[in-house]
Amino acid sequence: MQLNDIIADAQDQDRGRDFDLVDPVTGKPIGISLRIAGPDSATQARARLQMVDDLAEMADETGRVSAAMREKARINSLARCVLGWDVKEDGEPVPFNHANVVRFLRAATWVQAQVDAFASDRAAFRGQS
């Protein structure tokens, strides 16, 4: 592998990969698909930097950030890694925007766990997009 291969891989990860959410009990797809940026993408790098800025803004006068605020920053950061989706609510497509992605991620911890695991899985981002 050469430097240009590493750079090309990171750029490819910015295009993201589709990920099908599965039922946490049966492991069967539930009909929700998300496009997620890879762990070495500029998108995820920006999300991490923004999380640090968010945490700094959330700090109180002693520099303390509450657990609730840290969790809010974590979910916001994870939401920034989602590039698109196919999500329906009451049979209608849910508009893709940051607020809706945050709402979606907050729906259940198993949703967050699956999205986070895929977003950090370099093997999932190898090969064609």
C-alpha positions as CSV (number, residue, x, y, z in Angstrom):
1,M,0.0,0.0,0.0
2,Q,1.2,3.5,-0.8
3,L,0.3,6.9,0.4
4,N,-1.9,7.6,-2.6
5,D,-3.8,4.4,-1.7
6,I,-4.4,5.6,1.9
7,I,-5.5,9.0,0.7
8,A,-7.9,7.4,-1.9
9,D,-9.3,5.1,0.7
10,A,-10.1,8.0,3.1
11,Q,-11.7,10.0,0.3
12,D,-13.8,7.0,-0.7
13,Q,-14.9,6.6,2.9
14,D,-16.4,10.2,2.6
15,R,-18.9,8.8,0.1
16,G,-20.1,6.4,2.8
17,R,-21.6,3.0,2.6
18,D,-25.1,1.8,3.0
19,F,-26.0,0.0,6.2
20,D,-29.2,-1.9,6.8
21,L,-30.4,-1.7,10.4
22,V,-31.3,-5.1,11.8
23,D,-33.7,-6.2,14.5
24,P,-31.6,-6.5,17.7
25,V,-33.2,-9.9,18.6
26,T,-33.7,-11.7,15.2
27,G,-30.9,-10.1,13.3
28,K,-33.2,-9.6,10.3
29,P,-33.2,-6.3,8.3
30,I,-36.0,-4.0,9.4
31,G,-36.3,-1.9,6.2
32,I,-34.2,1.0,7.4
33,S,-31.1,1.9,5.4
34,L,-28.5,4.5,6.3
35,R,-25.5,5.9,4.4
36,I,-22.6,6.2,6.8
37,A,-19.2,7.9,6.4
38,G,-16.2,5.7,7.2
39,P,-13.9,5.9,10.2
40,D,-11.1,7.5,8.2
41,S,-13.3,10.0,6.3
42,A,-13.0,13.8,6.6
43,T,-16.7,13.7,7.6
44,Q,-15.9,11.7,10.8
45,A,-12.8,13.8,11.5
46,R,-15.0,16.9,11.4
47,A,-17.6,15.3,13.6
48,R,-14.9,14.5,16.2
49,L,-13.6,18.0,16.2
50,Q,-17.1,19.5,16.4
51,M,-17.8,17.2,19.4
52,V,-14.7,18.6,21.2
53,D,-15.9,22.2,20.5
54,D,-19.4,21.2,21.7
55,L,-18.1,19.8,24.9
56,A,-16.0,23.0,25.5
57,E,-19.2,25.1,25.0
58,M,-21.1,22.8,27.4
59,A,-18.6,23.1,30.2
60,D,-19.7,25.0,33.3
61,E,-17.5,27.6,35.0
62,T,-15.3,24.9,36.6
63,G,-14.9,23.1,33.3
64,R,-17.2,20.3,34.2
65,V,-19.5,18.7,31.6
66,S,-22.4,16.7,32.9
67,A,-23.1,13.2,31.8
68,A,-26.3,14.3,30.1
69,M,-24.4,16.9,28.1
70,R,-21.6,14.4,27.2
71,E,-24.3,12.0,25.9
72,K,-25.9,14.8,23.9
73,A,-22.5,15.6,22.3
74,R,-21.8,11.9,21.6
75,I,-25.2,11.4,19.8
76,N,-24.7,14.7,17.8
77,S,-21.3,13.5,16.7
78,L,-22.6,10.1,15.6
79,A,-25.5,11.8,13.8
80,R,-22.9,13.9,11.8
81,C,-21.5,10.6,10.4
82,V,-24.8,9.7,8.7
83,L,-24.9,11.0,5.2
84,G,-28.3,9.9,4.1
85,W,-31.1,7.5,4.7
86,D,-34.3,5.7,3.8
87,V,-36.4,6.0,6.9
88,K,-40.2,6.1,7.0
89,E,-42.6,7.2,9.8
90,D,-46.3,6.5,9.4
91,G,-45.6,5.2,5.9
92,E,-44.0,8.5,4.8
93,P,-40.3,9.3,4.2
94,V,-38.7,11.2,7.0
95,P,-36.8,14.2,5.8
96,F,-33.0,13.8,6.1
97,N,-31.6,16.4,8.4
98,H,-29.4,16.6,11.5
99,A,-32.3,17.0,13.9
100,N,-34.2,14.0,12.5
101,V,-31.0,11.8,12.6
102,V,-30.6,12.8,16.3
103,R,-34.2,12.0,17.0
104,F,-33.8,8.6,15.2
105,L,-30.6,7.8,17.1
106,R,-32.3,8.6,20.4
107,A,-35.1,6.3,19.7
108,A,-33.2,3.2,21.0
109,T,-29.7,2.4,22.3
110,W,-29.6,-0.6,20.0
111,V,-30.0,1.8,17.0
112,Q,-27.0,3.8,18.3
113,A,-25.0,0.7,18.9
114,Q,-25.5,-0.6,15.4
115,V,-24.7,2.7,13.7
116,D,-21.7,3.3,15.9
117,A,-20.3,-0.2,15.2
118,F,-20.7,0.1,11.5
119,A,-19.3,3.6,11.4
120,S,-16.1,2.3,13.1
121,D,-15.7,-0.9,11.1
122,R,-12.9,-0.2,8.6
123,A,-13.5,-3.6,6.9
124,A,-17.0,-2.4,5.9
125,F,-15.5,0.4,3.9
126,R,-13.0,-1.5,1.9
127,G,-13.8,-2.0,-1.8
128,Q,-16.2,-0.3,-4.0
129,S,-18.7,2.3,-2.7
